[in-house]
């Protein structure tokens, strides 16, 4: 059985470069993909992403604008740390409002950290298993103010981001012990 991979484009196309993830998965969806790989534009529907993940994916790749201080158009590949019991891995993510109350949610501000916190709560309640590997394919934005369309440096980064995503699919998928299970390959 081939590993299930979800590549999720997230972001708001009405906020300039925040639409990077949406534009990248649109471009990626034009490529042939291996069995078991889904590419979905979630936009600002973070709650839908969390529920989709309950279907059981081995790997999640979030594609999003990611401000880390680099030059606009700089691409990043970040391996997300698993959540700790106290909340997000870095300690700065969403927190439970109190013991047993789950993550604090705001439907208008569903950042990847919030989605992953919600997923943790949903998995705990349903017995589902979260993805073993979560990666963020991010791009440094130039402008995230109101407006439609990507800035020139971010638009220029989209083809390279697509190549990076396709290259990720060529890497061996780890099994639970960390050993390669099977190598995913693009179809010609």
N, C-alpha and C positions, 0 to 999 in steps of 0.2 A: 504494500500500500504506500503510495507516495505521500510525502509530508504535505500538510495543508499550509499554505502561505497566504496571508492577506496583506496586500499593499494598499494602504488607506491614504488617500489624498485629503488633507484637512486644511481649512482656512476660509477666509471670507473674501470672495472676489470683489466685493465693494470697497475693500480697504487696500487697494494697490497691490503691493508685493505680498500681502497676506494670502493672496490667491495662488502663490507658488505651488503649493501641494496639489490644488485642483488642476492647474495647468499641466503639471508634470504627469499626473496619472492619466489625464486626457491624452497626452502624447504617448505615454507608455502603453495605453490600451490599443494603439495601432500596431503593436508588435505581437508576433506569435509568442505565446507563453506556455511553459510546461503544464502538464496536468497537475491539478491541485493548487494552482496559483490563481487567486482572484485579485483583480485590481478594481477598486471602488472609490468613487468620488463621494466622500462624506460631507465635504464642505464644512458647515457649522453644526452639523447634526451629531454631536459627540455622544449623545445618549444612544442613538441608533448604532454607532460604532461599538459601544460597550455591549449592547445586546447581540450584535452580529458575532462578536468574539466568543459568545457562549456556544457557538456552533463547533468550537474546538479546532483551533489553529496551532500548529507547531511554532510558526514564526509570524510575527507582526512587524511590518515596516510602516512606520508613520512618516509621511512626506509632508513637510510643513515649513513655513518661514521660521527661522530660528536665529534670534539676535544674540550673538556671542561676542560682538566687538570687532569682528573682521571687516574686511572691505566688502561692500555690497556685491553680491553674486558669489561670494565664497561658499563652497559646499562643505557640509560636515556630515560625517557618519558617526553617530553616537549610539553606543550600546546602553540601553536603559537598564538601570540597576533594579533588581527585584525589590518590591516594597518590603519594608520592615513592618513589624507588628504595630509600631507607633504611627505609621503613616508612610508617606513617600520616602524613597531611599535617601534623599538628601536632607530630609527633615524639614524642607521648606514647602512641600506639597500640601494638598488638601488634608485637613485633619478632621477627625470625628468631632462632632459637637459635644459629645460626652460618651461615657462607656456604653458600647453597644448601639450607638445611634447612627453609625455609618458616616461616609464622607459628607461634607457640607457641599451642596450642589446648587449651582445657579445655571439654569438652562441657557442663559445668554453668554456665559463665560466658561465653556467646557474646554479647557486646555487639555493637552495630552495627559498631564499629571492627574487632572480631575477624572478623565475618562478611565485611566488605569486604576485609580482609587475606587471608582464606581464598579469597575470590573471585579476588583478584589472582593467587594461586598456582594456582588451578584453571584460570583463563584462560590463564596462561602454559604450563601443561602440556597443555591441550587445544586451544589456538588459538582459543578462544571470545573474544568481545568483551564487556567489562563495559559496563554502562549508561553513556551519555554524560553523563547528568545524574542526580545522586543528591541528593534532598532529604530532610530530616528534618522531619516535622510533629510537634512535641513539645509536651508539656504539663507545667508545673511541678507536681510531686506535693506533696501535703500529708503523706502517710504511706505508706511502703513497708514497713511491718512486717507480720508474718503476720496474715492476715485476708482475707476475701472481700468484695469490693464497693469501689466508688470512694467517696472522701470527697465531701462536698457540692460544694465548688468545682470539683473535677475532673469529677464527673458533669455539672455545669452547663456545662462547657466542651465536652463531647462534641458537641452539636448545632452549635456554631460550628466545631469541628474538621472535621465533615462538610462544612459549607459551604465551608471553606477548601480541602478536598480537591477538591470539585466545581469550585471556581473555578480550581484548578490545571489541571484538565482543559480549561478554556476558553482557557488561554493557548496561543499558538502554540508548536509544537514546533520546536526549532532543527534545522537540518541540520548536517552536519559542519563547514560553514564559518560556522555561527552564524546563518544567515538563516532566517526562518520557513519551514518546509516546508509545513505544513498546520495549520489550526486545529482542535483537537478541540472538539466541541460535545456537551453533554448532550442526550439525546433527551427530548422533552416527556413 
